[in-house]
Amino acid sequence: MSDLTTLARPSGGFAMLAVDQREALRDMMLRARGVQISDADMTQFKVSATRALTPYASAVLIDPEFAWDAIVDQDAVAPTCARIAAADHFVAGAGEFVREASFDTTLDYEAITKQGAKALKLLVLWREDQDAQKRIDEVTAFVDACRELDLVSIIEPVARARWDGAPSDVEAGVLAAARELGDLGADIYKAEVPFKAAESDERVFDACRELTDTISGPWVVLSSGVDADRFPDAVGIACRAGASGFLAGRAVWASVLGADSVEDELRATSIPRLERLGTIVDDNIRN
């Protein structure tokens, strides 16, 4: 297993920031600002968020498509914050910003490592009517590639509806994905918050305990789909149930996208949110 301390807080917990969103971010910015959003607009936001927030994060997840080079060139990552590169390629379709996701083998990961990457992340879409062995093979290949590069491997299984449109229990897919992919050697498993934290604390805790019992290594929660005001509670619940922290973006910075001065609002709103989340991790992880 790779050295996870490079991504962790002194407590051993993870308070990791995500700025790797792509077309979903463009849509969020469009809705917030009411104007068309260029690639440069997205890059500028990612650089600004990285510069403002990484002093308060143990690691930051960055996509090579829009942001990695700009963030590296502008030295926007705080020296205390580790760099994680997104290693996934997204294809949109059928009303989804990410209809398909795959391990992007076209990227020069040796160069990315020389630019300071300590870890790679792979999104895996779990659909009950899609080939499980294909998912397993891809995760295995990704984990092997990270080991060869001496990088931490992070997988992010996300449950989605069936491709054929038949009814499906997406919530049940969160645990089903963990059963399928949680013991394949990834260093960190990035999981959806059960029930998007919309159920009672007790139900969320019990489901998180199931994830802890199913996943063979450390796991963290993401914030997509969770109300930003509820996410701090969700992090605390998950950590008390065995999670090791979070890797999240929307709950930290989504509300500032329409601000007249994004930089000012990042300082006023997002920094306190991220600091609070880090404290919650420190106070609730099970050492």
N, C-alpha and C positions, 0 to 999 in steps of 0.2 A: 504494500500500500504506500502511496506517495505521502509526503509530509503535509498534513493538513494544517499544521500550526501557522503556515504562511497566510492562510485565509481566515484565521480565527482571531477573536479578541483574547486578551489575557485570561479571561475566564474560561476559555476553551470553547465558547459559543461562537456562532457565526452571525454577523450582522452585515449582510451582503446586499449591495445595491445593484439593481438591474437597469441598464439603459440600452438594451439590445433590441427593443421592440422596433419593428419595421413598418409595414403598411398599417398595422393597428395604431401605431403612434401617429402616422400621417392623418388617419381618420380622427383620432382624438384631438389633434391640433386643429384640424379643419372645423370640427364641431365647436371648439373653444373660441376660435378666432373668426370664423365665418368667411375665411378667404382661402384660396387654393394654397397648398403647402408644397414647396419645392424640396428637392433633396437637400439643398443647402440650408433651408430652414430647419430641417430635422437635424442635420449635422450640428448646426449652431446650438440648438437646444441641448443636444447630447453633450457637447463640449461644456456648455454653461453648467448643466446639472452635475457633470463629473467634477468640474473645478470646485463648485460650491459644496458638494456633499461628500466627496471621498475623504476629507479629513475626519468624518464621523462614521465611516464604513470600514469594515475589516477587509472587504474586497469589492470589486466592481466588475460587472459583466457587460462587455462591449461587443457590438457586432462589427465584423470587418466590412460589411457592405456599405455602411454609411458613416461610421464613426471611428473605427480603430486607428487608422492612420492619422486622422485629424487630432484625435486625443493624444496620441503619442507625439506627434510633431509639435503640438502646443504644450506638451508637458503638463497636461491638465489633471493627472492623477496624483493625489497626495502621496508622499513617500511612504507613509504608514499603511497604505491601502494596496492590496494585491490586485493584479490584473487577471481577469478571466476572459477568454475569447470565445464567442459563440461559434460553434463548428457546424451549424445546421443551415441547410438551404431550404427556403420556403417556396411553395407554389400555391397561389391563390386559386379559388374556384368555388362554384356552387354556393355563393354567398358567404364564403369563409375567407378571411385574410390569409389563413394558413390551412389550405385543404390537404396539402401533403408536406411532410418534413423529412429530410434525409441528411445523412452525414455527408458534409461537403468535402469530398476528397480532392477538390481542385485547389484548395488553399495551400499556401506554403507555410506549414506549421512550424517548420524549423526556423523560418524567418520571424514568425510571430513569437516564438519562444525567445529568440534573440532580442526582440523588442520588449521583453519583460513579462510575457504571459507566464502565469504559474498554474493555470488550469484551463481546461476546455469544457464547454457545455453542449449537450445534445438534446434537443427537443424530440420526443417520441410521441406521436399521436396514437392513442390506444382506442381502437374501434373493434367491437365484438365480432363484426363480420369481415374483418381483415386478417391476413395471414399472421398468426402468432409467431411462427418460426422465422419469418422475415424480420420481425421486430427484434427477436432474440439474437439473430445473426448480426443485425446492424449494431445493436448495443455491444455485443461481444467484440466486434471489429473495432468499434470506437474505444472501448476500454483497452484493448490491446495496443491501439495506436497511441493512446495517452501514456501507457506504460513505457513504450519504446522511446517516447519523447521526455520521459520523466516528468510528466505533468499530471496534476490531479484531474480525475475524470468525474464530471457531474452529469447525471442524466435527469431529464425532466419529463417524465411520462404525464401526459394530459389526456383525460378521457373525453372522447367526443362521440357524437351520435353516429349511428350506422350509416354507411355509404348508400345502402339500398333504400333508405328512408323508412324502414320498418321501425316500430316502437323499440326503444332501448332505454335501459336504466343507466344513464350516464353516471349518476352518483355511485352506483355499484361498481362502475368501471374504475373508480379511483383505487379501491382495494384490489380489484382484479388485476389491474396493472402492476400493483406492488407485488402481488403473488407471482406474476409472470416475470418481472424484470428486477425485482428487489434483491436478488441473490446472484447476480451475474458479475459481481466484482467491481462495480462502480464505487468510487471513493465516497461520493456524496449523492444521495437521492433527493431530488427536488420535487416535492409533492404538493398537490392541490390541498387546500384546507377542506376537510370533509364537510359536506353540506354547504360549502362556501361560508361556513360559520353562521348560517342563518337559523340553525336549530339551537336548542338549549346548550348551555355550557356542558352539561352532563353527556348529552349525545355526541357532541363534538369531541369531548375528552375520550369517551369510549372508542370512537372510531379512530382517533389518533393512537390510542393504545394498540389497536389492531395493526395499524401501520408500523408501529415500533416492533411488534412481535413478528411482523412479516418481513421487514427490510433488514438485511444482514449487517448494514453499517450505519453511519450517521445519516440523518435525513433532516431536511429543512423545508419550510413552507414557502409557497409563493403567494402573491396577493391578488392575482387576477380573479375577478368575480366576487371578491370580498369587499363589502362596504368599507371605505377607508376609516371611518370612525370605529368600526368593529374589529379591524385588523389587529390593533394592539392586544385586545382581549384574545383573539385567535392565536397570536404568537405565544402569549402566556399559557393558554390552555395546552397548545401543542407541546411546548417545552416541558410542562409538568407531566405530560404523557409520554415523554421520551424523545421529542425532537431536539435538535441541537441549534435551532435558530431559524433564520429566514434568508431568502434571496428574493428581493422584491423591488418593484419600481413604482407601479401605479399608486399604491397606497401612500407613497412618499411624495411623489411629485405631480401626479395627474391634475390636481386641483389648481396648479399654478399656470397651466398652459395658456390660459386666456388673459393673464395679467398684463397690464400696461408695461411693467418692468418685470420680466421673468426673473432676472437676477435678484432683484429686491425681494420678490415673493419667495424665491428659493431660500433666501436667508431668513425671512420672517416666519415662514410656514414649514418648509420642508426640513430644514436643519433641526428644529425642535422635535418634529415627528421622528426623524431618524435617531436622534439622541435618545428619545423616550423608548423606542423599539430596542435599541442596544441595551438600555438598562433593564428592560423586561427580560431580555435573553439572559443577561448576567444573573438576575434574581431568580430565574425559574428553571434553568437547565439542571438536569440531574447529573452531578459529577460522580 
